[in-house]
Amino acid sequence: MKKRQIGKSDLYVSEISLGCMSLGTDEKKAKSIIDRAIDSGVNYLDTADLYDFGDNEQIVGKAIQGRREDLIIGSKAGNNFTPGQEGWTWDPSKKHIKRAVKDSLQRLGTDYIDLYQLHGGTIDDPMDETIEAFDELKQDGLIREYGISSIRPNVIREYVKRSNISSVMMQYNALDRRPEEEILDLLSENDISVLARGPLAKGMLSSKGHQKASQKAEDGFLEYSQEEILALTEKWQDYGSDARTPTALALQYVLHHPAVATAVFGASSVEQVEDNLSYLEADPLTEQIFSEIQAMTRPITYQKHRS
């Protein structure tokens, strides 16, 4: 598995990586998914304290016992919750972040987190206080690097100007091309890497994409109508061949931009991991096919679809 550098840091992550949110709470099943990913060469696992209100971090922590040093672990903070109780509140304060990291370290069973991320963010946040918290955690050795998980251009631009973030996690795929509008080049110019989540667009660009589209795009998807999505995903399947699966093509698309360090796929079964691992067997993406994909899809603007 090839690796790419996150920003200017010492962290090198596999080109495809495992987003752990979809693992579920069955520890045995989750471990089998994590094991298969790691055995294939995946070295980055992405979790968050909010996922299953801490249970996800615990499951990941147990699954990686004995091989922590070989892995890059990412987690997130900023959502204040009480385990066992429903609901949470947004809290990017220094006090909360410093408390949250200790809870995450305990659940993960480790004494450091490789990449700690602010799990959201608004332009009205006390950004200087938030940044100070992450900088101090790095100085204390509790985290190695930090970033944000956001698709808000105004928030991203502020962190680029005011902080030492190494990464931005954002949704990016061939159907959701919003980051291409103004963010990818900005981050590349500032040596900040993208962790591309949702590279398969809710599974609609996977090897079972047309079937998924009928379920996931019932009300359309961004600026696409359901009819457009169904037609597009049917055409997407035509790209499936011995050279590359539709899933591999989707992963190759997001990895095409130099700002992207890794495509973070989710999986709730070992079979879904296997489908994503078809990326390893795929022929290189040609500029011609990349151009055909861009012609087949269309840019989506942030103005209409902010999240």
Helices and strands as residue ranges (DSSP letters): E 3-5, E 12-14, E 16-19, G 20-23, H 27-39, E 44-46, G 51-54, H 55-63, G 68-70, E 72-77, E 79-80, E 89-90, H 94-108, E 113-118, H 127-139, E 143-149, H 153-162, E 167-171, H 178-189, E 193-197, H 209-216, H 226-237, H 246-255, E 260-266, H 270-277, G 278-281, H 287-296
